Amino acid sequence: MVAKGSSTISSTDKDQVKWNDAYALGIKVIDDQHKGLLDIVNDLFNHASANKEEEHEYFKSVIKQAVDYIKNHFATEEKIMISTKYKGYDEHKKLHEEFILTVIKTAKDFESGKRLTLTSLGYFLKDWVLSHIAVVDKKYCDYFRSIATVKADGKLSISLADIPK
């Protein structure tokens, strides 16, 4: 996904986000994409350095890839919401759009030399992703569970019969 590399690191292990089951929503494709978003955050921290030029070059090489990944993730969530007739879809989509605009604006600010660092961008993304998963995504996950059928093996499944008309 995001290119790994080494650099003089100014962030610490406490900045890194380790995936744990508390973040899991129970929808494999979404959980896997959330792990990918956290990998992006961790990669930003890994490339944070005291060297502004190094950070700028790294940022230019990965920002489009990161934005594309985020857009793909949001599209996946939104597709599931539409197909299950999730009533909170419009509000959720609006939050996604606002986040994308904020990331794009932040990227433009960084590229224009405004006082931003990879660490500050990493903190912003980390806080947003974790709070979005814990609060906003949890709502649609609870909805999916409420309409899902429990299969013989105990796993949840959503079929056309489960989706409200």
C-alpha atoms as one frame of an Amber mdcrd trajectory, in Angstrom:
protein
   0.000   0.000   0.000   2.147   2.883   1.218   5.849   2.529   0.498   7.865
   1.589   3.561  11.237   3.124   4.172  13.557   4.352   6.807  14.299   7.837
   7.893  15.421   9.692  10.972  12.411   9.127  13.180  11.212  11.842  15.506
   7.970  10.146  16.485   7.888   7.457  19.144   6.284   4.058  19.495   3.467
   5.718  21.443   2.457   7.492  18.219   2.000   4.177  16.421  -1.426   2.578
  16.296  -1.492  -1.138  16.908  -4.639  -2.839  15.613  -6.652  -4.582  18.268
 -10.046  -6.225  18.358 -11.619  -3.165  19.995 -11.437  -1.492  16.566 -12.996
  -4.464  14.737 -16.483  -4.039  13.355 -16.794  -7.668  12.313 -17.025  -6.953
   8.588 -13.824  -8.378   7.134 -13.472  -6.068   4.124 -14.065  -2.980   6.295
 -11.790  -4.175   9.094  -9.039  -4.945   6.567  -9.395  -1.463   5.054  -9.339
   0.139   8.507  -6.085  -1.729   9.165  -4.783  -0.246   5.901  -5.739   3.257
   7.034  -3.842   2.706  10.278  -0.856   1.469   8.259  -0.909   4.812   6.418
  -0.935   6.676   9.737   1.933   4.571  11.080   3.879   5.088   7.872   3.557
   8.860   8.279   4.986   8.573  11.789   7.767   6.306  10.505   8.826   8.946
   7.983   8.653  11.901  10.338  12.067  13.461  10.664  13.716  16.693  11.565
  14.480  17.147   7.875  11.755  19.226   6.250  12.947  18.408   2.714  12.883
  14.644   3.372   9.384  14.882   4.799   8.204  16.959   1.846   9.588  14.477
  -0.711   8.039  11.529   1.106   4.722  13.333   1.385   4.634  14.119  -2.343
   5.289  10.465  -3.137   2.437   9.037  -1.034  -0.342  11.594  -0.608  -2.239
  10.757  -3.799  -2.002   7.056  -3.003  -3.295   7.713   0.521  -6.208   9.858
  -0.674  -7.119   7.224  -3.276  -7.058   4.530  -0.585  -9.310   6.609   1.673
 -11.758   7.285  -1.182 -11.870   3.569  -2.032 -12.543   2.694   1.597 -15.352
   5.220   1.850 -16.874   3.936  -1.396 -16.851   0.400   0.028 -18.619   1.495
   3.213 -21.140   3.562   1.274 -21.924   0.714  -1.135 -22.707  -1.571   1.802
 -24.864   1.110   3.416 -26.851   1.656   0.223 -27.356  -2.063  -0.394 -28.645
  -2.575   3.170 -30.784   0.593   3.152 -28.945   2.089   6.116 -30.928   5.155
   7.231 -27.805   7.028   8.390 -26.224   6.869   4.924 -26.616  10.561   3.992
 -25.094  11.773   7.254 -22.258   9.248   7.049 -21.488  10.148   3.431 -21.375
  13.838   4.370 -18.768  13.094   7.062 -16.713  11.195   4.484 -16.883  14.103
   2.035 -15.881  16.626   4.714 -12.926  14.452   5.712 -11.721  14.092   2.105
 -11.921  17.880   1.639  -9.979  18.418   4.871  -7.274  15.946   3.829  -6.980
  17.567   0.393  -6.770  21.059   1.939  -4.180  19.839   4.443  -2.192  18.246
   1.605  -2.239  21.509  -0.354  -1.162  23.424   2.756   1.707  20.988   3.325
   2.797  21.190  -0.317   2.754  24.982  -0.223   5.139  24.974   2.728   2.762
  25.860   5.544   3.978  24.875   8.978   2.870  21.265   8.991   4.823  18.133
   9.741   4.237  14.477   8.982   3.799  13.982  12.725   1.005  16.570  12.941
  -0.678  15.069   9.875  -0.281  11.619  11.431  -1.930  12.768  14.671  -4.813
  14.330  12.739  -5.419  11.151  10.714  -4.970   8.882  13.737  -7.488  10.825
  15.810 -10.006  11.018  12.974  -9.763   7.371  11.934  -9.988   6.002  15.480
 -12.874   8.238  16.516 -14.684   7.597  13.222 -14.399   3.810  13.688 -15.380
   3.939  17.370 -18.365   6.249  17.020 -19.656   6.699  13.480 -18.817   3.333
  11.914 -20.083   1.582  15.038 -23.577   2.887  14.231 -23.803   1.176  10.856
 -22.154  -1.921  12.289 -24.849  -2.095  14.987 -27.464  -1.695  12.240 -25.941
  -4.522  10.171 -25.974  -6.793  13.218 -29.604  -5.907  13.914 -30.729  -7.040
  10.456 -28.344  -9.965   9.975 -29.329 -13.592  10.110 -27.353 -15.883  12.385
 -26.064 -18.838  10.369 -25.717 -22.359  11.758 -22.016 -21.754  12.539 -22.932
 -18.691  14.619 -21.638 -16.157  12.085 -23.783 -13.296  10.888 -24.897 -13.032
   7.295 -26.969 -10.418   5.517 -29.109 -11.665   2.671 -31.747  -9.908   0.605
 -34.367 -11.318   2.980 -32.754  -9.398   5.875 -32.802  -6.000   4.162 -35.806
  -3.803   5.022 -38.123  -3.147   2.107
